[in-house]
Amino acid sequence: MPTRQETLHKLIEPAVAALGFELWGIDYSAQGKHSRLVVYIEHDNGVGVDDCADVSRQVSALLDVEDPLPGQYQLEVSSPGMDRPLYSLSHFARFAGHTITLKLRAPFEGQRRFKGLLAGVDGDEVLLQFNDEEYGFPIETIEQARVVPGFDN
């Protein structure tokens, strides 16, 4: 059975693609009247405020018709930004060599949060280097991951 994220992704992705953007990812947090749906879009030439507004109008109309979420929620459309979340193995592969933060669904060696160098992917595992060692985390064990922005002097 598909997750809510997968269902939303399948529903929203064609509309975002039709406008010329890549659907980077979706975050949904259910909090009663303060629920929030964030749709991250990407484009080779960057994403501007007008782009977000165009996608927001299209996605909002689609969600009004399909009604995939219970109750009220706030829709936000945004670029993933420099500290972008990573959702898929292809995202992790694309950002190999960058520093990331990782939060696991369950503790590994007593901790759930890690920060290290993203070494790439191997099969369905994300390879992270920290404490002078490399660890493989199956993607399904990762609750959240983000790129840590780096600024060169």
Number of C-alpha atoms within 10 A of each C-alpha: 5 7 8 12 13 13 12 20 17 11 16 20 19 15 17 22 13 11 12 14 21 17 20 22 22 21 16 17 12 15 10 11 10 11 16 17 17 17 26 23 25 19 14 7 7 11 17 11 10 9 19 18 14 14 24 18 13 16 22 17 12 15 16 10 9 10 11 13 15 9 11 13 17 13 16 18 20 19 21 20 14 11 14 18 23 23 18 16 17 12 15 25 17 14 16 18 15 16 20 24 19 22 17 19 13 13 11 12 6 7 10 14 17 15 18 20 19 25 20 21 21 13 9 13 18 23 22 24 19 14 8 7 8 14 15 16 18 16 19 12 15 19 14 15 21 19 21 17 13 10 5 4 3
